[in-house]
Amino acid sequence: MENTMRQWLEIVLAVCLMMAGLHGVARAELPALTTASVPASEATLTYMNRDVVVFRASLAGVTPEKRVKRAERRLADHERTGDTEVVGQVPIAISTQQGIGITLNDTFLFTLLPEDRDPEDGRPLSALADGVVVALKDALAARHAQADPANLIKGLLFAGLALAAIALAVLLLMRLRHWLAIRLQRQVLHRLEANMPWLSYLAQVLERLVQILVALVCIALGYLWVTYALAQFPLTRPFGDQLGNFLLGLLGNMAMGVVRALPDLITLAIILLITRALTQSVKALFDAVQEGRVQLPGLYRETVGATRRLVNIAIWALGITFAYPHIPGSQSDVFKGLSVLFGFMLTLGSAGVVNQLMSGMTLVYSRALRKGDLVQIGETMGVVEEVGTLSTRVLNLYNEVITIPNSVVMSNQIRNYSRQEEGQGVMVGCKVTIGYDTPWRQVEAMLLNAAKGTPGLRNTPPPCVLQRALSDFYVEYELMVTLADTKARPFVLTRLHAEVQDEFNRYGVQIMSPNFRGQPDGGAVVVPQEDWYKAPAAPPSRPVIPE
């Protein structure tokens, strides 16, 4: 039985020393009597891990360290005798030094000198002696209690019960974490069906936060158990008290920090509320402008979104500027260092970003593009899906989304086929080159007939035919038509080209660009006057008289 209790005692003592070393509370090694020097001129006498007295002066040439060692030997001799313990005080006079001697039964332990008092302690030497007597009696009582097997069994039982309670709490926490994870997964799957895929990332973040919180709670429970278990044994009770005092002091400091920070936190809350109220007011104003209920000079529907973002950024920047001095810890060196590091990183990486931002602002405020416009940027043609801060997205004919950096957009020519759609409409051309032997009136009539048979074109303004160039071997004609829907441009042009081919085939006219190396055998390539109005061309109501 004694061997088992001794083994348990050794385990508990090892835990005590480990925790005491972590918090800087252990001053020496076991067994029961140890010494630790606080600076070189001081030495502390400890017994049963309890401070008894601090020697600060030499006595008849004996240093404080040697005085401690003498007291240790005398206490150890008394411990071996096992006599009853009566602690007393006697006045001492050694040479010119006056002091008070501390005795244990009939054994003289050590002497207290006036110089042993703390320089900041104004109490008389007798008060110091009374405190030393109380501390020594407490240590001796702890030694007797530690030697009682009943106290050891009681401490082990309470520590075991506390450990079982902690284990049960940890098990419940793990089950709670598992239940929360399942709930989050169900919510994510439900929301994903509602087209909210970003919730999966939020669920992962929340799950990690729950894991961290559970781990912190488990560590706190373990700390409380160690504190409680150390307090169950007289030998290790000082370590438990120090761990508990450390925790209480930490919580007290945190609470006092919160109390001291309350004025700043209230100020931060007020600034946040004012900033949010301003942003809400700005949002309501710009929503009214976008809906057409309010008109502001120089502000258009296309620029409302960008202007609102800029104004919100300015408001929040001012709010952060006013709130920065009131953020707890903002004046610390760590906070200042992070601010400098963030500014340095922003300076290094902002060159390209600023270029894209300025290009995006130029695009927005020049109103060159807007959502839903059919545009051609460089070699990319498609419908604008979004004009963003850094890039522009275009959906092309193949249903591909093409992202173009705003700086690239600004460096290319932009053709907007939708901007004039609400007015006169957007015109497109169909070019053909026909030889000089085909009457131009016939070509013009065939092109106009092809336009009439093409759906998706406006009648106003009516189609027209231009002779763009008189080349060496052929005439270049261009049929100009107006689209009813600019987004259907590729399909309308395809149908128009088909109608032109059918019309020319119907009248036997070849669509080609002839080239000659010499004069044709038939003579000059001209159209006789009688063929000027070949079908489908029609002569005018008044005959043309040649000069």
Residue pairs with C-beta under 8 A, 6 or more apart in sequence:
1 149
2 149
5 149
5 152
5 153
8 152
8 156
9 152
9 233
9 235
12 155
12 159
12 229
12 230
12 233
12 235
12 236
13 30
13 235
13 236
15 226
15 229
15 230
15 236
16 26
16 49
16 230
16 235
16 236
16 239
17 26
17 29
17 30
19 226
19 230
19 239
19 243
20 26
20 239
20 242
23 242
23 243
23 246
25 238
25 239
25 242
25 243
25 246
26 239
27 34
27 36
27 44
27 46
27 51
28 34
28 35
28 36
28 46
30 49
30 235
32 47
32 48
32 49
32 79
32 143
32 235
33 46
33 47
33 48
33 72
33 75
33 76
34 46
34 49
35 43
35 44
35 45
35 46
35 65
35 68
35 69
35 72
36 43
36 44
36 46
37 43
37 44
37 64
37 65
38 44
38 54
41 56
41 64
42 54
42 55
42 56
42 64
43 54
43 55
43 63
43 64
43 65
43 67
43 68
44 51
44 52
44 53
44 54
44 55
44 68
45 51
45 52
45 53
45 54
45 55
45 68
45 71
45 72
45 110
46 52
47 75
47 136
47 139
47 140
47 143
48 139
48 140
48 142
48 143
48 146
48 234
48 235
49 235
49 236
49 238
49 239
50 135
50 138
50 139
50 142
50 238
51 135
52 132
52 135
52 136
52 139
53 110
53 112
53 116
53 132
53 135
54 116
54 118
55 64
55 67
55 68
55 110
55 116
56 64
56 115
56 116
56 117
56 118
57 64
57 113
57 115
57 116
58 64
58 67
59 67
59 94
59 97
59 99
59 111
59 113
60 94
60 95
60 97
62 70
67 110
67 111
70 110
71 109
71 110
74 104
74 107
74 108
74 109
74 110
75 104
75 109
77 107
78 85
78 104
78 105
78 107
79 143
83 105
84 105
85 104
85 105
85 137
85 140
86 104
86 105
87 102
87 103
87 104
87 133
87 136
87 137
87 140
88 102
88 103
88 104
88 133
89 100
89 101
89 102
89 103
89 129
89 133
90 100
90 101
90 103
91 98
91 99
91 100
91 101
92 98
92 99
92 100
92 101
92 111
93 99
94 111
97 113
98 113
98 114
99 111
99 112
99 113
99 114
99 125
100 111
100 112
100 125
100 126
100 129
101 108
101 109
101 110
101 111
101 112
102 108
102 109
102 110
102 111
102 112
102 129
102 132
102 133
102 136
103 109
104 136
109 136
112 125
112 128
112 129
112 132
113 125
114 125
116 128
117 123
117 125
117 128
121 128
141 234
142 234
142 235
142 237
143 234
145 151
145 234
146 152
146 233
146 234
146 235
151 233
151 234
152 233
154 232
155 229
155 232
155 233
156 232
158 228
158 232
159 225
159 228
159 229
159 232
162 225
162 228
162 229
163 225
163 229
166 221
166 222
166 224
166 225
169 221
170 218
170 221
173 214
173 217
173 218
174 214
176 214
177 210
177 211
177 214
180 207
180 210
181 207
181 210
184 203
184 206
184 207
185 203
187 199
187 203
188 199
188 200
188 203
191 199
192 199
192 200
223 243
223 247
224 247
226 243
227 240
227 243
227 244
227 247
228 240
229 240
230 236
230 237
230 239
230 240
230 243
231 237
231 240
231 241
231 244
232 240
257 328
261 328
264 326
264 327
264 328
265 326
265 328
267 323
267 326
268 323
268 326
268 327
271 319
271 322
271 323
271 326
272 319
272 323
274 319
275 315
275 316
275 318
275 319
278 315
279 312
279 315
279 316
282 308
282 311
282 312
282 315
283 308
283 312
285 294
286 304
286 307
286 308
286 311
288 294
289 295
289 296
289 299
289 301
289 304
290 301
290 304
290 305
292 301
299 307
300 367
302 364
302 367
302 370
303 364
303 365
303 367
305 364
306 360
306 361
306 364
306 365
309 389
324 330
325 331
327 335
329 335
353 390
355 407
356 389
356 390
356 391
356 405
356 406
356 407
357 389
357 390
357 406
359 405
359 406
359 407
359 409
359 410
360 387
360 388
360 389
360 390
360 391
360 392
360 406
362 406
362 410
363 369
363 387
363 392
363 406
363 409
363 410
364 387
368 414
368 416
369 375
369 384
369 387
369 392
369 409
369 414
369 416
370 384
370 387
371 384
371 385
371 386
371 387
372 383
372 384
372 418
373 383
373 384
373 416
373 417
373 418
373 419
374 381
374 382
374 383
374 384
374 416
374 417
374 418
374 486
374 487
374 489
375 381
375 382
375 383
375 384
375 394
375 414
375 415
375 416
375 417
375 418
376 414
376 415
376 417
377 392
377 394
377 404
377 408
377 409
377 412
377 413
377 414
377 415
378 408
378 412
378 413
380 394
380 396
380 402
380 404
381 396
381 397
382 394
382 395
382 396
382 397
382 402
383 394
383 395
383 487
384 392
384 393
384 394
385 393
385 394
385 395
385 401
386 392
386 393
388 406
389 406
390 405
390 406
391 403
391 404
391 405
391 406
392 403
392 404
392 406
392 409
393 401
393 402
393 403
393 404
394 401
394 402
394 404
395 401
395 402
396 402
397 490
417 426
417 483
417 486
417 489
418 426
418 486
418 487
419 426
420 426
421 483
421 485
421 486
424 461
424 482
425 458
425 461
425 482
425 483
425 484
426 482
426 483
426 486
426 489
427 480
427 481
427 482
427 483
428 480
428 481
428 483
428 489
428 492
428 493
429 466
429 478
429 479
429 480
429 481
430 447
430 478
430 479
430 481
430 493
430 496
430 497
430 500
431 468
431 476
431 477
431 478
431 479
432 443
432 447
432 476
432 477
432 478
432 479
432 500
432 504
432 511
433 471
433 474
433 475
433 476
433 477
433 511
433 512
433 513
434 443
434 474
434 475
434 477
434 509
434 511
434 512
435 473
435 474
435 475
435 510
435 512
435 513
435 514
435 525
436 473
436 474
436 475
436 525
436 526
436 527
437 525
437 526
437 527
438 509
438 527
439 527
439 531
439 532
439 533
439 534
439 537
440 467
440 475
440 477
441 532
441 533
441 534
441 537
442 507
442 509
442 533
442 534
442 535
442 536
442 537
443 465
443 475
443 477
443 509
444 465
444 477
444 537
445 535
445 536
445 537
445 538
446 500
446 503
446 504
446 507
446 509
446 536
447 463
447 465
447 477
447 479
447 500
447 503
448 463
448 465
448 479
449 503
449 536
450 479
450 496
450 499
450 500
450 502
450 503
451 457
451 463
451 479
451 481
451 496
451 499
452 463
453 499
453 502
453 503
454 481
454 492
454 495
454 496
454 499
455 492
455 495
456 483
456 484
456 485
456 488
456 491
456 492
456 495
457 463
457 481
457 482
457 483
457 484
457 492
457 496
458 481
458 482
458 483
458 484
460 482
461 482
463 479
463 480
463 481
463 482
464 479
464 480
465 477
465 478
465 479
465 480
466 477
466 478
466 480
467 475
467 476
467 477
468 476
468 477
468 478
469 475
469 476
470 476
471 513
473 513
473 514
473 515
473 516
474 513
474 514
479 496
479 500
481 496
483 489
483 492
485 492
500 511
501 511
504 510
504 511
507 534
507 535
507 536
516 525
529 546
532 539
533 539
